[in-house]
Amino acid sequence: MSFTISITPIALLEIKNVGGKLRVVLEAGGCSGFTYGFTKPESLLDTDHVLDINGMVVAVDINALPFLKGDLVLDYHKTIQETGFFIKNNSLELGKCGCGKSVSFDFGIR
């Protein structure tokens, strides 16, 4: 695995507010090809990559693992337009769509 995850204080508080557990998934879709998804897991799966970060559980879906690289930051924002978790500093991200909800990836294939 080639990533680490740190959590901002506001994201930490929001994870605590949803029961102390958060699952990170990657789904096909959006303008740029993929979107990050964040859910409250009812239970952890055997295939989840489970991290204990500051007492909070972050479960990364096995299918998202190849798309994560670098010193990732899990953050949370609340604006008029949207509210939710997001990931910053993924070194595999090639770009984002205009609204920033979907991402494309660079796997070095040319």
C-alpha positions, -999 to 999 in steps of 0.1 A, spaced: 0 0 0 14 34 -10 -6 59 10 -11 74 44 -42 92 56 -44 121 81 -77 136 92 -84 172 97 -100 182 130 -134 190 114 -134 157 96 -125 139 128 -155 156 145 -178 146 117 -167 110 118 -173 110 155 -208 124 148 -216 94 125 -205 68 151 -168 68 148 -166 48 115 -163 59 79 -160 38 47 -141 53 17 -151 39 -17 -144 49 -53 -172 47 -78 -173 50 -116 -191 81 -126 -191 119 -129 -176 141 -155 -140 130 -150 -147 93 -145 -147 85 -108 -162 99 -76 -151 93 -40 -179 80 -18 -181 81 20 -206 60 40 -212 50 76 -205 12 76 -229 -10 95 -201 -35 98 -166 -39 85 -158 -62 56 -130 -88 56 -117 -71 25 -117 -36 39 -83 -20 47 -91 -7 82 -72 22 97 -75 35 133 -68 72 131 -70 92 163 -95 67 177 -117 68 146 -121 39 122 -116 46 85 -123 15 63 -110 18 27 -128 -4 2 -105 -29 -14 -115 -16 -49 -103 19 -40 -69 9 -28 -51 9 -63 -64 45 -68 -49 60 -36 -13 71 -33 7 97 -13 0 115 19 -38 118 17 -58 142 38 -94 133 47 -113 166 51 -149 178 56 -165 209 43 -199 225 47 -209 252 22 -241 265 6 -235 242 -24 -225 210 -7 -216 193 25 -194 162 30 -161 145 32 -134 148 5 -99 136 -1 -70 159 -8 -34 152 -20 -40 120 -39 -9 119 -61 -26 97 -87 -53 123 -94 -48 137 -129 -76 163 -126 -110 171 -114 -142 183 -131 -152 219 -128 -173 213 -97 -146 192 -81 -169 162 -74 -153 137 -98 -117 129 -106 -95 113 -132 -64 93 -125 -29 90 -140 -16 55 -140 15 63 -161 -1 45 -191 6 64 -223 
